[in-house]
Amino acid sequence: MDDHVEYIRHQSDCRALAEKYGVRIRQRSGEWWTAHCFNLEAHSRGDRNPSLSIGPTGYKCFSVNCGISGDVF
């Protein structure tokens, strides 16, 4: 993979980027934060209980119906 992409991935903070785009961060557990999932189509009744974990290097939704994950890209 391109060195520039890896540099950006390593230097970027997913939590800060998510907040910039309107994701409301809830509780913190170590370096990981919880939030309501932004993939609303995958949650039949909305994401009532925060199921998205956002850390410095990526995110993951732990809802059975959703399961999205990724990094700053």
Secondary structure, DSSP 8 states (H G I E B T S, - for coil): --HHHHHHHHH--HHHHHHHTT--EEEEETTEEEE--S-GGG-TT--SS--EEE-SS-EEE--TT---EE---
